Amino acid sequence: MFYIHCYDDNYYSPSDNLRELLKTQIVQPFRDAKPDVVRLYHRRPNPDYNTINSLQENILERGSTNFDIQSVDEHFGVFSPREKVLFYCADYMSMHLTGSYHIYSKYIMRQKHISECNHIIFVDYGCGPLTSGIAFWNALSKPNITYIGIDIAKSMLNQASEINRNSPIGNSIPYFKNITLSQNYEIVPELLSAIQRDTPSDTVIVLNFCYVLAPITFIGDIQNLIDSIHSAVQVSNNKICMLYQNPSKLANAHIHWSKLQNEVLNYSYFPIQNFVTQGEDVSYRYEVLMTGRMSQVIDVRYDIQLVVFLGSQDMDATQLPLLPDNKQTPQPKPNEKKEVLIKGIPGLRYIENYITEDEQDQLLAHVDKEGLWLKDLKRRVQHYGFKYNYKARKVDMSMRVGELPKWLKDLSVKLYQEGYMPKIADQVIVNEYEPGQGISAHIDCEPCFQDTITSLSLGSSCVMEFTNKFDKNEKVPLWLDPGSLIVLSDEARYSWLHAIPPRQKDKLDGREEHRSRKRRVSLTFRKVIIG
């Protein structure tokens, strides 16, 4: 039985029972929770897409929002985590579901290494509300699919679990009987090693990346994800298929995918017997969930990378490359990043060796060559993105000085992708501290900048002092090494003042030993609030 119908011009619509599932699990709960928002979709003669798009940007942030915390809109009030998930599903689920089904049914089914396997393990990175899982289940129609769904948002996993339990098969028969949902992709190798499998030639592991690798939505360290996939390969001698899709015209949409596929396919453990690759831009249209109307044409880029290992055939395991012993404790590397726990100040994070000495030198060269130094304070400063009025403590659009230069934009994206900032910074202040200079105790302007602020130290060490604004006798010193990063959020952002005392030397780790200061430069990254 088909649960998604395709017409000649690649236009897709759900079957009646799938439509009913989406109605009961998404449309009706969303209508009950946010009737004013739902009415925007049914404005006559046409939906109010201007307001819908503005609300999407504010609440969903184009899918990059933290779905586990509430958000607030000036006109439509508070959106709880569940309401944000429902809003996301209402706007994006049918588009992603159709795009995945289009690719799986037309292109994956042609790959006999997948379609003819009796046991398929589908690892869905960024699974959301089970969207790609439903599409894959519909396209292949195989009963023995083991599903592993990974999403950083617990609220998304709850929605995925609920939809799985109430598939359109009937009477609460789930899509997947063997299903595991997790917020942590690093456990995938462990899950794979624990799964009972058929013979290698009759089992395929599908690694699915649907929209999750877009720079604006990917949260995390791409290298950590690659390392996790390497570990997954090591515990398996089955066929591996990597599936990818992203909007084809999105700027820099495919940089993460290019890095991932290159490093995985060039991994030394891959004794490849057969390799299939296929990729192109495809177009389709779909039935919009909230209105029932036909969508505009959607363009997506997809890639299929299918690897058949020599190890998955009749090859003697002794002929495979030797693997490193994962149980050994890894030895520290020079400039290896390390997060140090700071007790007593919730929301304060300190990351040693966030960048290398060479990277520090490169950033300092940019600062000295490209920046315009302002001298209206006791120290020199540079402003990028927006100027900041220290006396009035304000920022507005009249203070915008342009886009961040590439060297700062790249760092802003990196901080966002690695989870140190919830949004990409659009304002950077460069502070220069000569020996004996400092900055008085303060809290960064609350109505000017969003919750999380990060600062990178270059050139020299110093001590930053934190003072509880409710108890000025409570002070916590923090040693900042060059190349280190501090992150201020929650109480560290709003309840503790921070300062750099103006002096020539600092005590080292609270001992009598002192360390002389040299020229220090800090890069402070913030996201501006425009009232």
Disulfide bonds with the S-S distance in Angstrom:
Cys445-Cys448 2.14
